[in-house]
Amino acid sequence: MISLRDAVLAYGDRRLWRLDLDVAAGEFLVVVGPNGSGKTSLLKVLLGLRRLSAGTVTVNGRAPRRGSDLVGYVPQHRTVVPHTPLRARDLVRLGIDGHRWGSGRPRPEARRRVEAALRDVGAAPFADVPLDLLSGGELQRVRVAQALASGPRILLCDEPLLSLDAEHQRIVAGLVDRRRRDHGTTVVFVTHEVDPVLPLADRVLDIGEAAA
């Protein structure tokens, strides 16, 4: 599903990492490393948001492409600006047809997929709650639902456990792993919080060791 060959990412004269890496379908890869080692930058490369400095990368056999439905993305937990005029279901819908936002009533198929994604992560009870009123754990559930709503074959997670308590870290990690097991989704999970995901991981990549 994911392949990097002689892949180098550098900022000016500073090389962050050089990788030869294959991630198979259905594999759960945990990525760790110190701050500034290029963990988030790796995800940006896989999302098509940043080019390699050298080497090649393919995602599902092709060069990474922005906005691909094959790839879902769960961002770091961060608070929402007060009075943000979006409900939980609105954020999930953006994961399906954000390019059509504001073009009228949601399509019936989009509505069905939103409801299914919210149910899958246990977020249906607060589907109509404004985002700024959700707890940190509830908001991360909704962000996982948003990432899964398009039915991706690859799920990229960027520190999704950050600032969550231990119980919600376990819940969010479990939701991602259940998706992997039920659908064969490939997972690349960047984290500093290793304990909740270590039992789920097939492999752990310390990207800090790839700088040499």
C-alpha positions in Angstrom: 0.0 0.0 0.0 2.8 2.4 0.9 6.4 2.3 -0.5 9.3 4.6 0.0 12.6 4.0 -1.8 15.8 5.9 -1.0 13.4 8.6 0.2 15.0 11.7 1.7 13.4 14.7 3.3 15.5 17.7 4.0 15.1 21.3 4.9 17.9 23.2 3.4 21.1 21.5 4.5 19.4 19.6 7.3 18.3 16.1 6.5 15.4 14.9 8.6 15.4 11.3 7.4 16.2 8.7 4.8 13.8 5.8 4.5 13.3 2.6 2.6 9.9 1.5 3.9 7.0 -0.7 2.8 3.7 -0.8 4.7 1.4 -3.6 3.7 -2.4 -3.6 3.4 -3.9 -4.0 6.9 -0.7 -3.2 8.7 -0.6 -1.0 11.8 2.6 1.0 11.8 3.4 3.2 14.8 5.9 6.0 14.1 7.8 7.5 17.1 10.7 9.9 17.4 11.7 13.1 19.1 10.2 16.5 18.3 11.6 17.8 15.0 12.5 14.4 13.7 10.0 14.6 10.8 7.1 12.4 11.9 4.4 14.9 10.8 6.4 15.6 7.7 6.3 11.9 6.7 2.5 12.1 6.8 2.6 15.3 4.7 4.6 13.4 2.1 2.1 10.6 2.1 -0.8 13.1 1.8 0.8 14.7 -1.2 1.3 18.0 0.7 5.1 17.9 0.6 7.6 16.6 -2.0 10.6 14.4 -1.1 14.0 15.9 -1.5 15.2 12.7 -3.2 13.9 9.2 -3.9 10.4 7.9 -4.6 7.1 7.4 -2.7 4.0 5.6 -3.8 0.6 5.2 -2.1 -1.5 2.4 -3.5 0.9 2.1 -6.4 0.7 5.8 -7.4 2.3 9.1 -6.4 0.6 10.7 -3.4 -2.3 13.0 -4.4 -4.0 15.7 -2.4 -7.6 15.0 -1.5 -7.5 11.3 -2.4 -10.5 9.4 -1.1 -8.1 6.4 -0.6 -6.4 8.2 2.3 -8.1 9.3 5.6 -6.4 11.7 8.0 -6.8 12.1 11.7 -5.1 15.3 13.0 -3.8 16.2 16.4 -6.3 17.0 19.0 -6.7 20.7 19.4 -9.4 22.9 20.9 -12.1 24.4 18.6 -12.5 28.2 18.3 -15.5 29.2 20.5 -18.8 29.6 18.6 -17.6 27.7 15.6 -20.8 27.3 13.5 -20.4 23.6 12.9 -22.0 20.5 14.5 -20.3 17.1 14.8 -22.2 15.8 11.8 -21.1 18.9 9.7 -17.5 18.1 10.4 -17.9 14.5 9.3 -19.7 15.6 6.2 -16.7 17.7 5.2 -14.7 14.4 5.0 -17.1 13.2 2.3 -18.0 16.2 0.1 -16.1 19.2 1.5 -15.6 20.4 -2.0 -19.4 20.7 -2.4 -19.9 22.5 1.0 -22.5 25.2 0.7 -24.0 23.9 -2.5 -27.3 23.0 -1.0 -28.8 20.0 0.9 -26.5 17.0 1.5 -26.9 14.2 -1.0 -28.9 11.2 0.5 -25.8 9.0 0.1 -23.6 11.5 1.9 -26.2 11.7 4.8 -26.2 7.9 5.1 -22.4 7.7 5.2 -22.2 10.5 7.8 -24.7 8.7 10.1 -22.8 5.4 9.6 -19.5 7.0 10.4 -20.8 8.6 13.6 -22.4 5.3 14.7 -19.1 3.4 14.1 -17.2 5.6 16.5 -20.0 6.0 19.1 -20.6 9.6 18.3 -24.2 9.4 17.2 -25.6 10.7 20.6 -23.8 14.1 20.1 -24.1 14.4 16.3 -26.0 17.7 16.5 -23.9 19.2 19.3 -21.7 22.3 18.2 -18.0 21.4 18.0 -17.0 23.9 20.7 -19.2 22.2 23.2 -17.7 18.7 22.8 -15.1 17.3 25.2 -11.7 16.5 23.9 -12.4 12.8 23.7 -15.8 13.4 22.0 -14.1 15.7 19.4 -11.4 13.2 18.6 -14.1 10.5 18.0 -15.8 12.9 15.5 -12.4 13.5 13.8 -11.9 9.8 13.5 -15.4 9.6 12.0 -14.5 12.3 9.5 -11.4 10.5 8.4 -13.3 7.2 7.9 -16.4 8.6 6.2 -14.9 8.4 2.7 -14.1 4.7 3.2 -10.3 5.1 3.0 -7.9 2.2 2.5 -5.1 4.0 4.3 -5.5 5.9 7.6 -2.9 8.4 8.6 -3.0 9.6 12.3 -1.0 12.6 13.5 -0.7 12.5 17.3 -4.4 11.9 17.7 -4.0 11.1 21.4 -2.3 14.4 22.3 -3.9 16.0 25.4 -6.4 13.3 25.9 -6.7 11.5 29.3 -5.7 7.8 29.5 -9.3 6.5 29.0 -9.9 8.5 25.8 -6.5 7.6 24.5 -7.4 4.0 24.8 -10.8 4.6 23.2 -9.5 6.5 20.2 -6.6 4.0 19.6 -9.2 1.2 19.8 -11.4 2.8 17.2 -8.6 3.1 14.7 -7.5 -0.5 15.3 -11.1 -1.8 14.9 -11.3 -0.1 11.6 -8.0 -1.8 10.6 -9.2 -5.2 11.7 -12.7 -5.0 10.2 -11.8 -3.5 6.8 -8.1 -4.3 6.3 -7.2 -0.6 6.5 -3.5 0.3 6.6 -2.7 2.5 9.5 0.3 4.8 10.0 0.0 6.2 13.6 2.3 9.0 14.7 2.4 9.3 18.4 4.4 10.2 21.6 1.9 8.2 23.6 3.2 4.7 22.9 1.5 2.7 25.7 -2.1 2.8 24.3 -1.0 1.7 20.8 1.9 -0.6 21.4 -0.4 -3.7 21.9 -2.0 -2.9 18.6 1.1 -2.3 16.5 2.6 -4.7 14.0 5.7 -2.6 13.8 7.2 0.5 15.4 9.4 2.9 13.3 11.7 5.2 15.2 12.1 7.9 12.6 14.7 9.6 14.7 17.0 6.7 13.8 16.5 7.4 10.1 18.4 10.7 10.1 21.8 9.2 9.5 
